Amino acid sequence: MLKRSWELKYDLDLLLFIIFSVIILAAALLRASIPWDTLAYHLPFGSKLVHVAKSDDFSLRNVAYKDLLLNRFLGIPLFPYYIHGYIFRITGSMRYLTLISAIPLLLTAWFAKSLFGVSRSLFLLLCLTVPLIAIHTHTSYTDVMSGALVALSAFITIKMFEPEQSFRQRCILALGFFFLSFLCGQTKYFALPFTFVLSVVCAYASISRSHNPKEGWLLAAVFMIAALAASTKLIINYIQFGNPVYPIGFWRFSGPEAAWYTDPLYLSFLKPLAGPLYFILSLTEVDLIIRGIQPYYTLASGSGWHDKVFTAGFGFVNVIAFLLWEIFYFIRAKRKDPTIIITTFVFIAMLFINSFLTQSHLLRYWLYIPFMAILLVLLQLKQFGRGVKILFVLAALLLLIPANIYTDSNQRLFGPPFYSEPRYDLRPIQATNPDFVCTGNNVSFALLFTTVVNEGNWKTDAPECQQDIEACKCFVDFVDGNLTIKQSGCDGRSN
């Protein structure tokens, strides 16, 4: 009877996970959010990499930005753009680019169950209560993918400390970590710092937890090689350009793109609150109180960049709920499981190290933080009875409300379909004025790099952009992939 009850519970969790997965995938496709970055260089890069476009197409889209695009193509990690390119090559539609975010989210929940036995469906539910995760689940950005890779690496790190692991199991974990570390290094620079730390921690766990010293040192060597594999792009850039994070200027390394901390707007908002302090203010959203504004979650989540609009993104209600849960757990839990202790240590180390990193206040770069927090909470939940678990699920459902209320309506995961497919032409653009620029905003900026025919209403990631799109339409005309400038009926805003 007990076995049958457990099987029923297991099947229910799997059924709910399948239902949630279908809903998330459907929402990602029906409410696909294709930001200007994708039109500007993500998809042009991917199209070049998988030979959908000619090798120099993206560099011909605007003379003024030719060098900027070329420098980024040569310097930044390109693995996500290979995926962009292949998805577009197979489907012929930008709608499916959102799978680069939705699928990693589902895989993270799946492996959380496989490695630690936590509920997959509840993991997904809690993820959707975090505004930035919910927003990025249906976008072509790579932040969810990057966060998932680091989170899965952290999952393996925690498993390495479990004493009951055999040498064969540790070898499988080490190979998995090697693969994930390499992908982290090829996905985003922001994924690398904590990956390096995890490599060292795993090497230590291999030596300290192995009964056979030779086996321990062998595994430790694998983890250190994994750190080297993750650094391949940094090493190549340093050899070629003398800057590991080319084309971005950083510390003593110069680059064609200015370092983030030299931006006057950035300095005007963050100079008094630089470093770990501002990371804490952004994480807890205390900066909302300081600036006297309401939370408003958007794709960029540029806390500090805009005085009235952009804020953080993990959700101030979530932060309060997490802190209250941790207090409740440490008061009521009868025993402290070793896995929970290790997970807590990794999570605290993640927060501490992250607070000193470049642009730590921009939380969309660090989505592995909520992934780790969710794993920690679910591990703790396993120690309580049915009553606490039922109340926990009800509280999780309630957390969906503030996550949607304060999110831009066009960027909420759930809602009526709004995606209208722009036609993306990969042929070079020939313009009567190749330096033509629509003034106003980034969406107009994106039109410089791609041939886009708007069919219906193309929703953007910011409502105020629509007016500028309409203004640009009066200048440009797309005929057989060629862009020409129209002067009639326009207000003269051109360069």
LOLO-733192 format. One record per residue (C-alpha): residue in one letter; x, y, z. Coordinates in nm, 2 decimals. Each point is the difference from the previous one (the first is absolute). Example, Ala and Ser with C-alpha at 12.3 -4.5 7.8 and 13.67 -1.06 7.14 Angstrom:
residuo x y z
a 1.23 -0.45 0.78
s 0.14 0.34 -0.07
This chain:
residuo x y z
m 0.00 0.00 0.00
l 0.29 0.24 0.09
k 0.17 -0.08 -0.33
r -0.31 0.06 -0.20
s -0.06 0.33 0.18
w 0.36 0.10 -0.08
e -0.04 -0.09 -0.37
l -0.33 0.20 -0.02
k 0.18 0.30 0.15
y 0.29 -0.05 -0.25
d -0.23 -0.03 -0.29
l -0.20 0.31 0.10
d 0.32 0.21 0.02
l 0.11 -0.13 -0.34
l -0.35 0.07 -0.15
l 0.01 0.36 0.14
f 0.35 0.05 -0.13
i -0.12 -0.11 -0.35
i -0.30 0.24 0.02
f 0.22 0.29 0.12
s 0.25 -0.07 -0.27
v -0.27 0.00 -0.27
i -0.13 0.33 0.13
i 0.34 0.16 0.02
l 0.10 -0.11 -0.35
a -0.34 0.11 -0.14
a 0.03 0.34 0.17
a 0.36 0.04 -0.12
l -0.11 -0.05 -0.36
l -0.33 0.19 0.01
r 0.14 0.29 0.20
a 0.35 0.00 -0.16
s 0.20 0.30 0.10
i 0.26 0.09 -0.26
p 0.20 0.30 0.14
w 0.20 0.24 -0.21
d 0.33 -0.18 0.08
t -0.11 -0.30 -0.18
l -0.08 0.20 -0.32
a 0.32 0.21 0.04
y 0.26 -0.28 0.04
h -0.11 -0.32 0.17
l -0.17 -0.14 -0.31
p 0.23 0.15 -0.25
f 0.29 -0.16 0.18
g -0.18 -0.34 0.02
s -0.09 0.02 -0.37
k 0.36 0.05 -0.09
l 0.12 -0.28 0.22
v -0.23 -0.26 -0.15
h 0.04 0.14 -0.35
v -0.35 0.12 -0.05
a 0.13 0.35 -0.10
k 0.31 0.11 -0.19
s 0.30 0.03 0.23
d 0.00 0.38 -0.01
d -0.37 0.08 0.00
f -0.02 0.13 0.35
s 0.29 0.24 -0.05
l -0.17 0.16 -0.30
r -0.32 0.09 0.18
n 0.12 0.34 0.11
v 0.34 0.15 -0.07
a 0.00 0.20 0.33
y -0.02 -0.32 0.21
k 0.20 -0.24 -0.22
d 0.30 0.00 0.24
l -0.22 -0.04 0.30
l -0.17 -0.31 -0.14
l 0.33 -0.14 -0.12
n 0.17 0.05 0.33
r -0.28 -0.18 0.19
f 0.00 -0.28 -0.25
l 0.37 -0.06 0.05
g 0.00 0.04 0.38
i -0.32 -0.11 0.18
p -0.09 -0.37 0.06
l -0.20 -0.13 -0.29
f -0.15 -0.33 0.11
p -0.35 0.14 0.05
y 0.01 0.16 -0.34
y 0.07 -0.34 -0.16
i -0.33 -0.11 0.16
h -0.18 0.31 -0.13
g 0.13 -0.07 -0.34
y -0.10 -0.36 -0.02
i -0.34 0.06 0.15
f -0.06 0.27 -0.27
r 0.14 -0.22 -0.27
i -0.22 -0.29 0.09
t -0.33 0.19 0.08
g 0.04 0.31 -0.22
s -0.16 0.20 0.28
m 0.13 0.22 0.28
r -0.29 -0.12 0.22
y 0.18 -0.32 0.09
l 0.31 0.19 0.13
t -0.17 0.01 0.34
l 0.07 -0.37 0.04
i 0.36 0.09 0.09
s -0.15 0.13 0.33
a -0.30 -0.23 0.06
i 0.18 -0.33 -0.04
p 0.29 0.07 0.24
l -0.26 0.09 0.26
l -0.17 -0.33 -0.04
l 0.33 -0.19 0.01
t 0.10 0.17 0.32
a -0.32 -0.11 0.17
w 0.05 -0.35 -0.14
f 0.35 -0.04 0.13
a -0.09 0.15 0.34
k -0.24 -0.30 0.04
s 0.26 -0.25 -0.14
l 0.28 0.11 0.23
f -0.18 0.10 0.32
g -0.35 -0.15 -0.02
v -0.18 0.34 0.02
s -0.33 0.06 -0.18
r 0.04 0.09 -0.36
s -0.34 0.17 -0.03
l 0.05 0.20 0.32
f 0.34 0.11 -0.12
l -0.15 0.13 -0.32
l -0.28 0.17 0.19
l 0.24 0.18 0.23
c 0.21 0.11 -0.30
l -0.30 0.17 -0.16
t -0.05 0.20 0.32
v 0.33 0.17 -0.07
p -0.07 0.29 -0.24
l 0.32 -0.01 -0.19
i -0.01 -0.38 -0.06
a -0.36 0.02 -0.12
i 0.08 0.30 -0.23
h 0.30 -0.17 -0.15
t -0.17 -0.34 -0.05
h -0.17 0.13 -0.31
t 0.29 0.21 -0.15
s 0.29 -0.06 -0.23
y 0.25 0.13 0.26
t 0.24 -0.25 0.14
d -0.01 0.09 0.37
v -0.21 -0.30 0.10
m 0.23 -0.23 -0.19
s 0.31 0.15 0.17
g -0.16 -0.01 0.34
a -0.11 -0.36 -0.05
l 0.35 -0.11 -0.10
v 0.15 0.15 0.32
a -0.28 -0.13 0.22
l 0.05 -0.36 -0.14
s 0.37 0.03 0.07
a -0.08 0.10 0.35
f -0.23 -0.30 0.03
i 0.29 -0.23 -0.09
t 0.22 0.18 0.25
i -0.25 -0.08 0.28
k -0.03 -0.36 -0.11
m 0.38 -0.04 0.01
f -0.01 0.05 0.38
e -0.24 -0.28 0.07
p 0.21 -0.28 0.16
e -0.20 -0.29 -0.15
q 0.11 0.08 -0.35
s 0.20 -0.28 -0.16
f 0.31 0.07 -0.22
r -0.20 -0.08 -0.31
q -0.27 0.25 0.10
r 0.26 0.26 0.07
c 0.15 -0.05 -0.34
i -0.34 0.05 -0.17
l -0.05 0.31 0.20
a 0.35 0.13 -0.09
l -0.06 -0.06 -0.37
g -0.34 0.18 0.03
f 0.17 0.29 0.17
f 0.27 0.02 -0.27
f -0.27 0.02 -0.27
l -0.20 0.26 0.19
s 0.31 0.21 0.08
f 0.11 0.00 -0.37
l -0.35 0.12 -0.10
c 0.00 0.27 0.27
g 0.32 0.14 -0.15
q -0.14 0.00 -0.35
t -0.34 0.15 0.10
k 0.06 0.32 0.20
y 0.29 0.17 0.18
f -0.22 0.05 0.30
a -0.03 -0.38 0.05
l 0.38 -0.04 0.05
p 0.09 0.14 0.34
f -0.21 -0.23 0.21
t 0.08 -0.29 -0.23
f 0.37 0.04 0.09
v -0.09 0.00 0.37
l -0.21 -0.32 -0.04
s 0.29 -0.17 -0.18
v 0.22 0.06 0.30
v -0.27 -0.11 0.25
c -0.06 -0.32 -0.20
a 0.37 -0.08 -0.01
y 0.02 0.04 0.38
a -0.31 -0.22 0.04
s 0.16 -0.27 -0.22
i 0.31 -0.01 0.21
s -0.16 0.02 0.34
r -0.29 -0.24 -0.07
s 0.20 -0.28 -0.18
h 0.13 -0.29 0.20
n 0.26 -0.07 -0.27
p 0.24 0.30 -0.03
k 0.08 -0.08 -0.36
e -0.37 0.00 -0.10
g -0.05 0.33 0.18
w 0.29 0.17 -0.17
l -0.10 -0.14 -0.34
l -0.35 0.15 0.04
a 0.15 0.33 0.13
a 0.21 0.02 -0.32
v -0.32 -0.04 -0.21
f -0.17 0.29 0.18
m 0.31 0.23 -0.04
i 0.01 -0.09 -0.37
a -0.37 0.09 -0.01
a 0.09 0.35 0.12
l 0.26 0.02 -0.27
a -0.25 -0.12 -0.26
a -0.24 0.27 0.11
s 0.27 0.26 -0.05
t 0.08 -0.08 -0.36
k -0.18 0.31 -0.14
l 0.18 0.22 0.26
i 0.34 -0.15 -0.10
i -0.06 0.04 -0.37
n -0.11 0.36 0.04
y 0.30 0.08 0.21
i 0.24 -0.15 -0.26
q -0.17 0.17 -0.29
f -0.10 0.34 0.15
g 0.18 0.03 0.33
n -0.33 0.01 0.18
p -0.18 -0.31 0.13
v -0.35 0.16 -0.02
y 0.05 0.17 -0.33
p -0.16 0.22 -0.13
i -0.10 0.14 0.34
g 0.24 0.22 0.18
f 0.06 -0.13 0.36
w 0.24 0.08 0.28
r 0.34 0.04 -0.17
f -0.11 -0.16 -0.33
s -0.10 0.24 -0.27
g -0.27 -0.07 -0.26
p -0.19 0.17 -0.28
e -0.31 0.01 0.22
a 0.02 0.22 0.31
a 0.00 -0.17 0.34
w -0.34 0.00 0.17
y 0.11 0.21 0.30
t 0.10 0.30 -0.23
d -0.36 0.06 -0.11
p -0.11 0.34 0.14
l -0.35 -0.11 0.05
y 0.11 -0.31 0.19
l 0.23 0.21 0.22
s -0.27 0.26 0.07
f -0.22 -0.27 0.15
l 0.24 -0.25 0.15
k 0.31 0.19 0.12
p -0.12 0.05 0.35
l -0.12 -0.37 0.02
a 0.27 -0.18 -0.19
g 0.11 -0.36 0.07
p -0.16 -0.25 0.23
l -0.22 0.26 0.16
y -0.19 0.06 -0.32
f -0.02 -0.37 -0.07
i -0.18 -0.04 0.33
l -0.23 0.29 -0.07
s -0.08 -0.13 -0.34
l -0.05 -0.36 0.12
t -0.24 0.10 0.28
e -0.14 0.29 -0.21
v 0.06 0.25 0.29
d 0.11 0.23 -0.29
l -0.37 0.04 -0.08
i -0.05 0.17 0.34
i 0.31 0.21 -0.05
r -0.12 0.12 -0.34
g -0.37 0.02 0.10
i -0.13 -0.21 -0.28
q -0.22 -0.31 -0.05
p 0.15 -0.32 -0.13
y -0.02 -0.04 -0.37
y 0.16 -0.32 -0.15
t 0.12 0.00 -0.36
l 0.23 -0.20 -0.21
a 0.31 0.21 0.05
s -0.06 0.04 0.38
g 0.25 0.29 0.00
s -0.02 0.10 0.36
g 0.16 0.34 0.05
w 0.01 0.09 -0.37
h -0.33 0.17 0.00
d -0.13 0.22 0.27
k -0.37 -0.09 -0.04
v -0.05 -0.33 -0.18
f 0.26 -0.28 0.03
t 0.05 -0.18 0.32
a 0.13 -0.34 0.11
g -0.17 -0.32 -0.07
f -0.01 -0.29 0.25
g -0.31 0.15 0.17
f 0.00 0.18 0.33
v -0.29 -0.23 0.12
n 0.21 -0.30 -0.09
v 0.30 0.13 0.20
i -0.22 0.06 0.31
a -0.16 -0.35 -0.04
f 0.34 -0.16 -0.04
l 0.14 0.16 0.32
l -0.32 -0.09 0.20
w 0.03 -0.36 -0.12
e 0.36 -0.03 0.10
i -0.08 0.13 0.35
f -0.29 -0.25 0.02
y 0.23 -0.29 -0.12
f 0.28 0.06 0.25
i -0.25 0.03 0.29
r -0.22 -0.30 -0.09
a 0.23 -0.24 -0.17
k 0.10 -0.29 0.23
r 0.31 -0.09 -0.19
k 0.23 0.17 -0.24
d 0.07 -0.22 -0.31
p 0.36 0.01 -0.12
t -0.11 0.07 -0.35
i -0.20 0.30 0.12
i 0.30 0.13 0.19
i 0.22 -0.03 -0.32
t -0.27 0.17 -0.21
t -0.03 0.28 0.24
f 0.38 0.05 0.00
v 0.01 0.00 -0.39
f -0.29 0.25 -0.01
i 0.15 0.24 0.25
a 0.34 -0.02 -0.18
m -0.19 0.07 -0.33
l -0.15 0.32 0.15
f 0.33 0.11 0.15
i 0.21 -0.05 -0.31
n -0.27 0.14 -0.23
s -0.02 0.33 0.20
f 0.35 0.09 -0.11
l -0.05 -0.08 -0.37
t -0.03 0.24 -0.29
q -0.36 0.14 -0.03
s -0.11 -0.22 0.30
h -0.32 0.22 0.03
l -0.12 -0.11 -0.34
l -0.17 -0.32 0.12
r -0.10 -0.15 -0.33
y 0.37 -0.10 -0.04
w -0.02 -0.21 0.32
l -0.31 -0.21 -0.03
y 0.18 -0.29 0.16
i -0.06 0.17 0.33
p -0.38 -0.06 0.01
f 0.06 -0.35 -0.15
m 0.22 -0.08 0.30
a -0.23 0.16 0.25
i -0.29 -0.21 -0.13
l 0.20 -0.32 0.03
l 0.10 0.09 0.36
v -0.37 0.06 0.09
l -0.12 -0.32 -0.16
l 0.27 -0.20 0.18
q -0.11 0.15 0.33
l -0.37 -0.06 -0.08
k 0.06 -0.38 -0.02
q 0.06 -0.01 0.37
f -0.35 0.12 0.09
g -0.34 -0.18 0.00
r -0.30 0.02 -0.23
g -0.16 0.31 0.17
v 0.31 0.22 -0.05
k 0.03 -0.12 -0.36
i -0.36 0.09 -0.08
l 0.04 0.35 0.15
f 0.33 0.04 -0.19
v -0.17 -0.08 -0.33
l -0.28 0.24 0.07
a 0.25 0.27 0.08
a 0.19 -0.07 -0.32
l -0.32 0.04 -0.20
l -0.06 0.34 0.17
l 0.35 0.11 -0.09
l -0.10 -0.01 -0.37
i -0.22 0.30 0.06
p 0.26 0.27 0.08
a 0.23 -0.16 -0.26
n -0.26 0.09 -0.27
i -0.14 0.32 0.15
y 0.33 0.19 -0.02
t 0.12 -0.15 -0.33
d -0.05 0.19 -0.33
s -0.32 -0.14 -0.16
n 0.18 -0.09 -0.32
q 0.27 -0.19 0.18
r -0.22 -0.22 0.22
l 0.03 -0.37 -0.07
f -0.37 -0.05 0.01
g -0.25 0.20 -0.20
p -0.16 0.03 -0.35
p 0.24 -0.07 -0.29
f 0.16 0.32 -0.13
y 0.28 -0.12 -0.22
s 0.00 0.12 -0.36
e 0.27 -0.16 -0.22
p 0.23 0.25 -0.16
r 0.15 -0.12 -0.33
y 0.38 -0.03 0.05
d 0.19 0.04 -0.33
l 0.37 -0.11 0.02
r 0.11 0.17 -0.32
p 0.23 0.31 0.03
i -0.19 0.33 0.03
q 0.07 0.26 -0.27
a -0.11 0.35 0.11
t 0.01 0.33 -0.17
n 0.14 0.13 0.32
p 0.20 -0.28 0.18
d 0.05 0.22 0.31
f -0.37 0.06 0.04
v -0.10 -0.01 0.36
c -0.35 0.03 0.15
t 0.03 0.20 0.32
g -0.18 -0.10 0.31
n 0.06 -0.35 0.14
n 0.15 -0.34 -0.02
v -0.27 -0.15 -0.21
s 0.06 0.26 -0.27
f 0.37 -0.09 0.04
a -0.08 -0.36 -0.07
l -0.14 0.09 -0.34
l 0.35 0.10 -0.11
f 0.12 -0.36 0.00
t -0.29 -0.21 -0.14
t -0.25 0.01 -0.27
v -0.33 -0.02 0.19
v -0.35 0.03 -0.15
n -0.25 0.05 0.28
e -0.31 -0.20 -0.06
g -0.28 0.12 0.23
n 0.10 0.16 0.33
w 0.35 -0.10 0.11
k 0.00 0.02 0.38
t 0.32 0.13 0.15
d 0.15 -0.04 0.35
a -0.09 0.36 0.08
p -0.33 0.17 -0.09
e 0.17 0.33 -0.06
c 0.19 -0.15 -0.29
q -0.30 -0.04 -0.23
q -0.02 0.37 -0.09
d 0.36 0.00 -0.11
i -0.05 -0.31 -0.21
e -0.28 0.17 -0.18
a 0.22 0.30 -0.05
c 0.27 -0.22 -0.15
k -0.25 -0.17 -0.23
c -0.05 0.33 -0.19
f 0.37 0.00 -0.09
v 0.06 -0.35 -0.10
d -0.15 -0.22 -0.27
f 0.09 -0.37 -0.05
v -0.01 -0.13 -0.36
d 0.15 -0.34 -0.07
g 0.23 0.02 0.29
n 0.13 0.35 -0.09
l -0.04 0.29 0.23
t -0.07 0.35 -0.15
i -0.06 0.32 0.18
k -0.32 0.19 -0.06
q -0.02 0.37 0.06
s -0.37 0.07 -0.07
g -0.24 0.03 0.29
c 0.27 0.00 0.27
d 0.10 0.24 0.27
g 0.36 0.02 -0.12
r 0.16 -0.19 0.29
s 0.30 -0.16 -0.17
n 0.38 0.03 0.00
